[in-house]
Amino acid sequence: MQIPAHLLKDRYWRGTLHLFTKHDKLQRCMTSQYFDFDEGEIRTTGLRQLTKPWSQSERFMLELALHLFNERHLVNLHIMDYLDTRNKELAFEAIRLRFG
């Protein structure tokens, strides 16, 4: 899936796209079924359904990505305690991209 260059510079998309392009499971979800770059939409209901069987830490990465995109999607940061080192680094990088 081709990401438009202007979205990689957008503060709301940057962190979200970082997680979706760097996290193994999220990468597989980055399809036109869930993303509409032309309309600037992420279909969150479908993504959440798809990720129900995932582990708590994997679902956290999705929830963080959605929160970075739009604050209406709340995330419990305490779940970061369960992330391995690589996923913590990805999460912190995404947060820096959004808020830094």
Backbone as JSON, one array per atom type, in Angstrom:
{
  "sequence": "MQIPAHLLKDRYWRGTLHLFTKHDKLQRCMTSQYFDFDEGEIRTTGLRQLTKPWSQSERFMLELALHLFNERHLVNLHIMDYLDTRNKELAFEAIRLRFG",
  "N": [[0.85, -1.18, 0.0], [0.66, 2.12, -0.92], [1.81, 4.95, 0.71], [0.84, 8.26, 0.86], [3.14, 10.94, 0.48], [2.74, 13.38, 1.83], [1.31, 12.66, 4.08], [3.14, 11.42, 5.68], [4.39, 13.5, 6.83], [2.51, 14.71, 8.32], [1.34, 15.56, 11.53], [-0.61, 14.08, 12.87], [-0.79, 11.72, 11.47], [1.84, 10.72, 11.34], [3.01, 9.28, 13.69], [1.18, 7.2, 13.9], [1.37, 5.94, 11.37], [4.02, 5.18, 11.55], [3.93, 3.15, 13.53], [2.25, 1.32, 12.21], [3.8, 0.62, 10.03], [6.12, -0.43, 11.08], [5.59, -2.36, 13.03], [5.15, -5.8, 13.21], [2.62, -7.27, 13.15], [0.75, -5.2, 12.87], [1.52, -4.22, 10.4], [0.49, -6.07, 8.6], [-2.15, -5.39, 8.64], [-2.41, -3.1, 7.28], [-4.1, -2.21, 4.91], [-6.25, -1.4, 2.12], [-8.72, -2.05, 3.0], [-8.92, -1.16, 5.59], [-7.73, 1.35, 5.63], [-8.11, 4.54, 4.24], [-6.56, 6.64, 2.5], [-7.09, 8.76, 0.79], [-9.45, 9.85, 1.76], [-8.64, 10.34, 4.29], [-9.05, 8.54, 6.4], [-9.27, 6.01, 8.94], [-10.47, 2.85, 9.38], [-11.63, 2.0, 12.16], [-13.32, 0.28, 13.59], [-13.4, -2.16, 12.2], [-10.68, -2.83, 12.36], [-10.37, -3.19, 15.11], [-12.03, -5.39, 15.52], [-10.68, -7.33, 14.06], [-8.37, -7.6, 15.58], [-9.09, -8.71, 17.99], [-8.4, -11.4, 18.85], [-5.7, -11.07, 19.38], [-2.76, -10.67, 21.47], [-2.61, -8.9, 24.64], [-0.59, -6.95, 24.63], [-0.12, -6.65, 21.9], [-2.59, -5.67, 21.01], [-2.51, -3.3, 22.42], [-0.61, -1.85, 20.96], [-2.02, -1.33, 18.62], [-4.11, 0.25, 19.71], [-2.62, 2.41, 20.69], [-1.61, 3.42, 18.28], [-4.0, 4.25, 17.09], [-4.84, 6.16, 18.93], [-2.82, 8.09, 18.69], [-3.42, 9.02, 16.21], [-5.97, 10.08, 16.54], [-7.37, 11.65, 19.24], [-9.77, 10.81, 20.32], [-9.72, 8.12, 20.51], [-9.0, 6.3, 23.11], [-6.23, 5.29, 25.18], [-4.64, 3.06, 27.41], [-1.89, 3.77, 29.05], [-0.51, 2.33, 30.96], [-0.38, -0.28, 30.18], [1.88, -0.47, 28.73], [3.83, -1.53, 30.34], [3.85, -4.22, 29.82], [5.03, -4.56, 27.4], [7.62, -5.74, 25.24], [11.14, -4.92, 24.86], [11.67, -4.01, 22.21], [9.1, -3.3, 21.24], [8.43, -1.32, 23.1], [10.3, 0.62, 22.4], [9.4, 1.18, 19.78], [6.9, 2.25, 20.43], [7.6, 4.55, 21.96], [9.03, 5.96, 19.99], [6.98, 6.48, 18.16], [5.32, 8.09, 19.72], [7.0, 10.28, 20.09], [7.17, 11.14, 17.44], [4.59, 12.05, 17.03], [4.15, 13.98, 19.11], [6.53, 15.29, 19.5]],
  "CA": [[0.0, 0.0, 0.0], [1.46, 3.34, -1.06], [1.45, 6.02, 1.63], [1.14, 9.58, 0.3], [4.26, 11.6, 1.16], [2.31, 14.45, 2.74], [0.83, 12.08, 5.34], [4.31, 11.1, 6.5], [4.78, 14.75, 7.5], [1.37, 15.18, 9.11], [1.57, 15.18, 12.92], [-1.59, 13.08, 13.29], [-0.53, 10.46, 10.77], [3.24, 10.25, 11.47], [3.19, 8.23, 14.69], [0.31, 6.08, 13.53], [1.99, 5.23, 10.24], [5.25, 4.57, 12.05], [3.59, 1.88, 14.16], [1.7, 0.39, 11.23], [4.83, 0.16, 9.09], [7.25, -1.06, 11.79], [5.13, -3.46, 13.88], [4.87, -6.92, 12.31], [1.19, -7.58, 12.99], [0.05, -4.03, 12.33], [1.87, -4.13, 8.97], [-0.43, -6.92, 7.84], [-3.47, -4.76, 8.65], [-2.36, -1.86, 6.52], [-4.69, -2.46, 3.61], [-7.33, -0.48, 1.77], [-9.9, -2.44, 3.76], [-8.93, -0.39, 6.84], [-7.17, 2.68, 5.43], [-8.49, 5.31, 3.05], [-5.69, 7.81, 2.55], [-7.73, 9.86, 0.06], [-10.45, 10.45, 2.66], [-8.01, 10.57, 5.59], [-9.78, 7.72, 7.36], [-8.88, 4.67, 9.37], [-11.69, 2.15, 9.78], [-11.22, 1.47, 13.46], [-14.18, -0.83, 14.04], [-12.9, -3.38, 11.57], [-9.37, -3.16, 12.93], [-10.55, -3.71, 16.48], [-12.58, -6.75, 15.39], [-9.6, -8.19, 13.58], [-7.32, -7.78, 16.58], [-9.62, -9.29, 19.23], [-7.65, -12.56, 19.36], [-4.3, -10.73, 19.63], [-2.36, -10.51, 22.87], [-2.86, -7.57, 25.22], [0.44, -6.0, 24.19], [-0.33, -6.39, 20.46], [-3.75, -4.77, 20.92], [-2.08, -1.99, 22.9], [0.06, -1.16, 19.87], [-3.1, -0.81, 17.77], [-4.79, 1.33, 20.43], [-1.71, 3.56, 20.7], [-1.6, 3.98, 16.93], [-5.28, 4.95, 16.87], [-4.85, 7.33, 19.8], [-1.94, 9.09, 18.11], [-4.13, 9.55, 15.05], [-7.14, 10.86, 16.97], [-7.46, 11.52, 20.69], [-11.02, 10.15, 20.71], [-9.37, 6.72, 20.78], [-8.24, 6.33, 24.35], [-5.28, 4.2, 25.38], [-4.15, 2.93, 28.78], [-0.43, 3.7, 28.95], [0.03, 1.36, 31.92], [-0.16, -1.56, 29.49], [3.25, -0.48, 28.2], [4.64, -2.38, 31.21], [3.86, -5.58, 29.28], [5.7, -4.58, 26.1], [9.04, -6.07, 25.21], [12.0, -3.77, 24.6], [11.49, -3.52, 20.84], [7.81, -2.62, 21.12], [8.5, -0.07, 23.86], [11.03, 1.57, 21.56], [8.48, 1.61, 18.72], [5.87, 3.1, 21.02], [8.19, 5.85, 22.29], [9.33, 6.65, 18.73], [5.71, 6.97, 17.61], [4.87, 9.21, 20.56], [7.86, 11.43, 19.74], [6.77, 11.63, 16.11], [3.31, 12.76, 17.15], [4.16, 15.1, 20.03], [7.85, 15.89, 19.6]],
  "C": [[0.9, 1.23, 0.0], [0.94, 4.44, -0.15], [1.8, 7.35, 0.98], [2.19, 10.31, 1.13], [3.8, 12.67, 2.15], [1.8, 13.9, 4.07], [2.0, 11.71, 6.27], [4.83, 12.32, 7.24], [3.69, 15.28, 8.42], [1.49, 14.67, 10.55], [0.58, 14.13, 13.42], [-1.35, 11.72, 12.64], [0.84, 9.87, 11.09], [3.42, 9.09, 12.43], [2.39, 6.99, 14.38], [0.93, 5.26, 12.41], [3.28, 4.55, 10.65], [4.95, 3.2, 12.67], [3.07, 0.87, 13.14], [2.75, -0.11, 10.23], [5.97, -0.6, 9.77], [6.85, -2.26, 12.64], [4.64, -4.59, 12.98], [3.37, -7.17, 12.09], [0.42, -6.4, 12.42], [0.32, -3.86, 10.84], [0.86, -4.9, 8.12], [-1.84, -6.34, 7.75], [-3.53, -3.53, 7.77], [-2.79, -2.11, 5.08], [-5.8, -1.45, 3.35], [-8.64, -0.85, 2.46], [-10.04, -1.57, 5.02], [-8.44, 1.05, 6.69], [-7.68, 3.29, 4.15], [-7.71, 6.61, 3.13], [-6.31, 9.0, 1.84], [-8.72, 10.59, 0.96], [-9.86, 10.77, 4.04], [-8.66, 9.78, 6.7], [-9.05, 6.43, 7.7], [-10.16, 4.02, 9.88], [-11.41, 1.35, 11.06], [-12.06, 0.28, 13.91], [-13.7, -2.16, 13.47], [-11.55, -3.8, 12.12], [-9.5, -3.76, 14.32], [-11.14, -5.12, 16.45], [-11.49, -7.74, 15.01], [-8.61, -8.53, 14.69], [-7.83, -8.37, 17.9], [-8.82, -10.5, 19.72], [-6.17, -12.27, 19.67], [-4.03, -10.64, 21.12], [-2.63, -9.07, 23.33], [-1.84, -6.56, 24.71], [0.3, -5.67, 22.7], [-1.52, -5.45, 20.26], [-3.39, -3.37, 21.42], [-1.42, -1.2, 21.77], [-0.97, -0.59, 18.89], [-3.76, 0.39, 18.45], [-3.92, 2.58, 20.5], [-1.7, 4.22, 19.33], [-2.87, 4.78, 16.66], [-5.36, 6.22, 17.72], [-3.97, 8.45, 19.22], [-2.59, 9.76, 16.9], [-5.26, 10.48, 15.48], [-7.38, 10.59, 18.45], [-8.79, 10.94, 21.17], [-10.79, 8.69, 21.05], [-8.45, 6.7, 21.99], [-7.34, 5.11, 24.47], [-4.82, 4.23, 26.84], [-2.64, 2.74, 28.73], [0.19, 2.71, 29.93], [0.29, 0.0, 31.27], [1.23, -1.62, 28.88], [4.19, -1.31, 29.07], [4.79, -3.79, 30.64], [4.59, -5.69, 27.93], [7.14, -5.04, 26.25], [9.83, -4.83, 24.8], [11.77, -3.18, 23.22], [10.18, -2.75, 20.7], [7.74, -1.35, 21.95], [9.2, 1.0, 23.06], [10.14, 2.09, 20.43], [7.43, 2.57, 19.26], [6.42, 4.49, 21.34], [8.54, 6.64, 21.03], [8.05, 7.25, 18.14], [5.19, 8.15, 18.41], [5.7, 10.45, 20.27], [7.47, 12.01, 18.38], [5.48, 12.43, 16.17], [3.43, 14.04, 17.97], [5.48, 15.86, 20.09], [8.1, 17.02, 18.65]]
}
